[in-house]
C-alpha cells in the first residue's frame, strides 16, 4: 500500500472538512437560505466623538447637581454610594421625549448608567429609589 504525500494528505483533509461542513449546514438549514439578521438598533447609542460628562452618585446626592452638555453628548452616572440607586427622568415616567431615560435597574456601588441626550432642552432627573434627596438637572445646548 502506497503512502500519500504530506501535501496530498493535507489537501484531502481540507476538502473533507469543507464538504462535511457544507453537508452539515445543508442538513441543518434544510435548503432554506441563511439570513443574517441586522444588529438591533440601540435606542440610546453612545456618542462617537464627544466624551461623556460625569456625575457621581454620592451619599448626599448628585455631584454635580447641574450639568451642561452639547447636543449628542452622553452623561455617565457612577454610583459611589454603598446604597442602591436608579436614575430616572423627573417626574417619572415623564413626557420629556427621552425614551429609555431610566436606568435598567438599581445600580450597586461602582456601577454606571449612561444616557445620550440628542434633543436640546432642560431635563430634570432624580433617583427613583430616593426621589426627594437625589435630584439633578441636565441642560443640553
C-alpha positions in Angstrom: 0.0 0.0 0.0 1.4 3.4 -1.1 1.6 6.3 1.4 0.1 9.6 0.5 2.5 12.6 0.3 2.1 15.2 3.1 0.7 17.8 0.6 -1.9 15.3 -0.7 -2.9 14.3 2.8 -3.4 18.0 3.8 -5.4 18.7 0.6 -7.6 15.7 1.2 -8.2 16.7 4.8 -9.2 20.3 3.8 -11.6 19.0 1.1 -13.1 16.6 3.6 -13.7 19.4 6.1 -15.2 21.7 3.6 -17.5 19.0 2.1 -18.5 17.9 5.6 -19.3 21.4 6.8 -21.4 22.1 3.6 -23.4 18.9 4.1 -23.9 19.7 7.8 -25.2 23.2 7.0 -27.4 21.9 4.2 -28.9 19.4 6.7 -29.4 22.0 9.5 -31.0 24.6 7.2 -32.9 22.1 5.1 -32.3 24.1 1.9 -33.5 27.4 3.4 -31.3 30.4 2.7 -29.2 31.6 5.6 -30.3 35.0 6.6 -28.0 37.2 8.7 -30.1 39.4 10.9 -29.2 43.1 11.2 -27.8 44.0 14.6 -30.5 45.5 16.8 -30.7 49.3 16.9 -29.8 50.8 20.2 -32.4 53.3 21.5 -29.7 55.4 23.0 -26.3 54.9 21.2 -23.2 56.2 22.8 -21.7 59.3 21.0 -18.7 58.7 18.8 -16.5 61.8 19.3 -17.7 63.6 22.5 -16.5 62.4 25.9 -19.4 61.9 28.3 -20.0 64.3 31.1 -19.6 62.6 34.5 -22.0 62.7 37.5 -21.1 60.9 40.8 -23.9 59.5 42.9 -22.7 60.3 46.4 -24.2 59.5 49.8 -25.6 63.1 50.0 -26.8 63.5 46.4 -25.6 64.0 42.8 -22.3 65.7 42.2 -22.6 68.0 40.3 -26.3 68.6 40.6 -26.5 70.5 37.3 -24.6 69.5 34.1 -24.4 71.5 30.8 -23.6 69.4 27.8 -23.8 69.6 24.0 -26.4 68.0 21.9 -25.4 64.4 21.2 -23.3 64.2 24.3 -23.8 61.5 26.9 -23.8 61.7 30.7 -22.5 58.8 32.7 -23.6 58.4 36.3 -21.3 56.4 38.6 -22.7 55.0 41.9 -20.1 55.9 44.6 -22.5 55.2 47.4 -23.0 52.0 49.3 -26.8 52.1 48.6 -28.8 51.2 45.5 -29.7 54.0 43.1 -31.8 54.2 39.9 -31.5 57.2 37.6 -34.8 58.3 36.0 -36.4 61.4 34.5 -38.3 63.7 36.9 -41.2 63.2 37.0 -41.0 59.6 36.1 -42.4 58.3 33.9 -42.1 61.7 32.2 -43.3 63.1 29.0 -39.9 64.5 28.4 -39.4 62.9 25.0 -36.5 60.9 26.2 -37.1 57.2 25.6 -35.1 55.0 27.9 -34.1 57.7 30.3 -34.3 55.4 33.2 -31.6 53.0 34.4 -32.5 49.4 33.8 -32.3 48.6 37.5 -30.9 49.7 40.7 -27.1 50.1 40.5 -24.7 48.8 43.1 -21.5 50.6 44.1 -19.3 51.4 41.2 -21.9 50.5 38.6 -22.7 53.1 35.9 -25.6 54.3 33.9 -25.0 56.1 30.6 -27.6 58.1 28.6 -27.0 60.2 25.4 -29.0 63.4 25.0 -29.9 64.1 21.4 -32.5 66.8 21.9 -31.8 70.3 23.2 -33.6 71.3 26.4 -33.5 71.1 30.2 -34.1 67.7 31.7 -34.6 67.3 35.5 -33.9 63.8 36.8 -33.9 62.0 40.2 -33.0 58.8 41.9 -36.2 56.8 41.5 -35.4 55.0 44.8 -34.7 58.2 46.8 -36.6 60.9 44.8 -36.7 63.7 47.5 -32.9 63.8 48.3 -31.4 62.9 44.9 -32.3 65.5 42.2 -30.4 66.9 39.4 -30.6 68.7 36.0 -29.1 68.1 32.6 -29.0 71.2 30.3 -28.5 70.3 26.6 -27.3 73.2 24.5 
